[in-house]
C-alpha cells in the first residue's frame, strides 16, 4: 500500500498567488534593462537553475575570500570578483526564466531565497574571520539581514507584496557598497584608534537596517490591523 508521504507527493500543486514585486532601488531601471539584454543573448543550453547554483557558489566563495583576506589583501580582490559573479547569477536566473516564459514561481521563490540566506551566513562568517570587521558587528549585520528577510517573506504571504528594496536600496546597491569598502580597505584598512573601516560601515548598516525593520514592521502591522478589524 502507498504510504502517506507517497500519496501526499502525488497531490496536485496548490494554486499560487503571485505577489507584487516591489523593486524601487536606485539602479533598478538600468539594471533591469541590462539583465533583459543579457538574458536575450544567453545560450539556450544555460538554464535558470545553472545561474542560481552559479550565484550561490559565488556567494560562498565571497565568504571564503574574506576569510583569506586575514592573511593576504588578495582576499579583498577575490571578494570583489565573486561579488560581481554573485550579482550575475543571482540577478540573471529569474530574468532568464521570465524572458523565456519558463517560470516556476513557488520553486524559484523557495530555492532562491533559501540559498540567499545560506550564502549570507557564509559571507558574514567570512567577514567575521577576515580581521577587517569585528565578529560581533558581522554577526549583528547577519541577524539584521535575516530579520529583514523574514519580514519580507511574511509580508509576501500576508500582504501579497514582495519587497526587494528598502528606501531605494536593494541587493545590487549593497554589493556595490561592499566593493567600494574593499577598495577603500586597500588604502585605509584602519580608522582612528584602531577601528576598522568595515566596523564603521557595519555599525551604520546595523543602525540603518534596524530603522528599516521597525518602520516596515510597524507599517505592515497597522495595514493588516485595518484590513482585519473585528469591529
N, C-alpha and C positions, 0 to 999 in steps of 0.2 A: 504494500500500500504506500502511496506517496506520503511523505512527511509533511508536516505543517509548513516547514520552511520552503520545500519544493513547490507546494501549492501556492504559497504567497508569491513566490518568484514568478509564477505564470500569470498573475493578475495583470490586467491591462493597466498602463500607466494612468495615474490620476491627471485630471485637467490641470493645466499650469497657467496661473495668472501672470501675465507679463507685467513687470514693474516698469515704471517710467525711469529712464536713465537720466540722472541729473549730473551733467559734466559741464561745469561752468568755470573751469580753471583758465588762467591767463593764456596758455598756449593751446587750449582745446581745439579752436578752429583750425589753426595752421597744422596742428598735429594730425587731426582727422583727415585733412586733405592729403597730407604726406602718406599716411598709413593706407588710405584707399588707393593712392597712386602705386604704392609698392605692392599691395595685395593684387591689383590687376595685372601685375607683371611677375608674380610669383610662379615658379614652375609648378605644373599640375601634380607632380609627384610629392610635393611638400604639402602636408595636411595640417590643419589647426592643432591636432594633438602633438605633432612634431614640434611646433613652435611653443606650445605650453611646456613640454618637457625641456626644451632648449632654454626658455626663460627661467624655469625653476633651477636647472643646473647652474645657470649663470649667477643666480642669486646666491646659491650655496657657495659658489666659488668667490663671490664678493666677500662673504664672511671669511673664507679661508685666506683670501688676500689680505684682509685687515689683520688677521692673526699673524700672518707672515710679516706684516709691517713692523711688528715688535722688534725684529732683528734686522730689517732692511727697508729703506724707503721705497724699494721696488714694489713692495706690497701695496703702497698707495697707488702706484701706476696700474698694477693689476686690478685693484678695486675699481678704478675709473673705467678700464676696458670692460670688465664684467658688468658694471652698472649699465653701460651702453648696450651690451648684449642682452641683459635682462630686460631693458626697455623694449628692445626689438621683439623678443619672444613674447613678453607679457602683453604688449600692446597689439601685436600683429595677429595673435591667434583668433581673438574674437572678430577682428576686422576681416580676416580672411574667410571665416565662416559666414559672415554676413554678406560679403561680396559674392561668394559662391552659392549663397542660399542653402547652406549646409549646417544650419544652426541646431544645436541640441541644448535648449535653454537650461533645463534642470541639471543635466550632466555638466555643462560648461560652467554654470554658476558654482556648483559644489566643488568641482575639481580645481578650478582656477583659484578660488579664494581659500580653499584648504591649503593648497600648495603655497599661496602667498603668505599665509600665517606661519607655515613651517619655515619658509625662506626668510621671513622677518626674524625668527628666532636665531637662525644661523647667522644672519647679517649682524644683528646686535650682539650676538655672542662673540663674533669676530672682533667687533669694535671694543667690547669689554676686555678682550685679551690683547688688544693691539698696543696698549701703552699710550695711545693718543686720547683716550677717553676714560674717565673714572668708571669702573664697573657699575657703581651704584647709579650713575647717570644713564649709562647704557641700558640697564635693566628698567629704569624709570621710563625711558623712551619706549621700550618694548611693551611695557604694561599699558602705557597710554595708547600706543598704536593698536594693541589688541582690544582695548576698551572701545576705541573709536570704531574698529571693525565690527565689534558686537553691536554697537549702536546702529551702524549702517545696515547690518543684516536683519536686525529686529525691525527697523523701520521699513525695510523691503517687504517683510511679511505683513506687518501691521498696517502700513500706510500705502503699500504698492509703489513706493519710491525708493530707488536705489541710488543713493548719493555717492558719486565718485570723486567729488571735490568738496572742500570746505573753504568758504571765503576766498575764492579764486585760486586756491592751491590744491593740486592733485598729486598723484604719484610721480608724474613726469617732473613737476617743479621740485619735488622733494629729492629726486635723483640728481637734478641739476645743483641743488644746494650742497649735496654730498660731494659731487665732483668738484665744485668750487672750493669746498672745505679741504679736500685732498690737495688741490693745487696750492692753496694758501698754507697748508701744513708743511709743504716743502720749504717754504721761506720762513714761516713763523710758527713752528710747532708749539712754542710755549708763549704764553702771555705774561702778565705781571705776576710776581710772587708764585712762580712755579705752577701756574694754572694753564692747562692745555687749551688751545684754541677750540678743540672739539668739545671741551667741557662747557665753555661759554655757549656755543651753538646748541648743545644738548639741553642746557638749562633753559634757554629761550624756547626751544622746541617743546619741552615738557610744559612750560607755562602756557604757551600758545595752545597746545593740544588740550590742556585742562580747561581753558576758557571755552574752546570749541565744543568739548564734550558736555560741559554744563549747559551751554546755550542751546545746543540742538536737542539734548535730552529733555530739558525743561520745555522747549517749544513743542516737541512731539507729545509729551505728556498732556500739555494743555490742549493740543489738537485732538488727541484721542478722547480726552475727557469730554470735550464739547461734542464730539461725534457720537458718544455713547452715554449721554446724560440719562439718568434714571428718572428724573422728574423735571 
